[in-house]
Amino acid sequence: MQCFGRLGGRGVPRPGVRVVGVGEFLRPFIAMEGEDAGRILDAFQRLAAALAANGDEAEEPMMNILAFYEEGWRVLLFPRRKHRPSFYDEEGERKILVSPAAVDLAGVCILPRDEDFRKIRLQDLETMFREVCVSPADIARLLTAW
């Protein structure tokens, strides 16, 4: 099963679940995979608790999650530092209405306005992910915290 092992991230040994922190990409994330949903849930709860301990007083830690099952469970956890990029609140031509969610963080960016779709550039996407996502160092700290 070890699909995420090829990502080259930093792995954390846990019985029955493989946990890999990947910070080398534009959107740092933590990947979990295993066949037992209970073990995946336990690993997720531990990571969520570590993320909450590092965050503010919010009701729940800021993150997006993608989960799927194909010969075992695979879960991608995208910890966040903020909800929206700075250009979301801009006025006029500098405004781009995009507020990334799980699908955007996985690589398919959704822009609800045609004008934003036509003007957004790679640099804007890179800025958005840098502002919204945690750093690779944050991913490493999360993995050691739990």
Buried (B, 14 or more C-beta within 10 A) or exposed (E): EEBBEEBEBBBBEBEEBBBBBBBEEEBBBBBBBBEEBEBBBBBBEBBBEBBBEBBEEEEEBBBBBBBEEEEBBBBBBBBBEEEBBEBBEEEEEEBBBBEBEBEBBBEEBEBEEEEBEEBBEEEBBEBBBEBBBBEBEBBBBBBEEB
